[in-house]
Amino acid sequence: MVADLMQTVGIQHVLTIDLHALQIEGSFRIPVDSLSGVSILCRALSADLPDGAVVVSPDAGRVKLATEYAHRLGATVTILHKRRESAARDDDYPCCGGRPGSPLPHYRWHDFDWWNDD
């Protein structure tokens, strides 16, 4: 619907940065160019990262991107294993990976205070 609206108002070309899903491009009947922000973000972050920084992939679908960030930043990768209890909620977040010798935490949905409304 948003793609149709953009085209209706006369947009003739779309430029995106780091789409969540490249399939979104298929919603458009106009040219779409997708760019990556990895290199410029890594340049901006690298000077301020503390030793032992870890890049976290929110799920298996983002492991490739998280690995690219980690490689460029000299960091390691941790993957959250998301278990979907229902279509509206991801409930369980055990971690996989991290630094040798460090404990790997196990997160549950309610551990994330920023998500809870109460």
PyMOL commands that set and color helices and strands:
alter all, ss='L'
color gray80, all
select helices_A, chain A and resi 2-8+22-27+38-46+60-73+109-111
alter helices_A, ss='H'
color red, helices_A
select strands_A, chain A and resi 14-17+32-35+54-57+76-80+83-86+89-97+106-108
alter strands_A, ss='S'
color yellow, strands_A
deselect
rebuild
show_as cartoon
